[in-house]
Every structure is written in C-alpha cells, then in structure tokens.
Amino acid sequence: MSANCEECVYYDYDEELAAYVCEADLDEDEMERFLRGGTRDCPFYRPGDDYRTARRQ
C-alpha cells in the first residue's frame, strides 16, 4: 500500500479549515490503530481516479 495522500480518494479539501484533510470514515478501533502509526504505509489508502466515473457513463 502507498501513503501518498495527494493521490488518495479520501484526501479532500475542507473549506472550513482551509486545508486538505483525510476523510476516511474510521471507527474507534481503526482510528486508534491509525494514530498509533504501527505501519509505515496507510492501511486506508485507495487510489483516486478522476476518470473512473467518466468511464462508467
């Protein structure tokens, strides 16, 4: 898995914070594992594909 947030489908701009944030929907256990950082790569990374929706149309 990769940890390149800029290419992740969960990485989005939050206008209230005026910054990019990870919007992965994590439960309490997943958030704990994520914050502990037991792995070098992000286990929630999903490659973002801007053209995925266009190909289905």
C-alpha positions, 0 to 999 in steps of 0.5 A: 500500500502507498501513503501518498495522500495527494493521490488518495480518494479520501484526501479532500479539501475542507473549506472550513479549515482551509486545508486538505484533510483525510476523510476516511470514515474510521471507527474507534478501533481503526482510528486508534490503530491509525494514530498509533502509526504501527505501519509505515504505509496507510492501511486506508489508502485507495487510489483516486481516479478522476476518470473512473466515473467518466468511464462508467457513463 
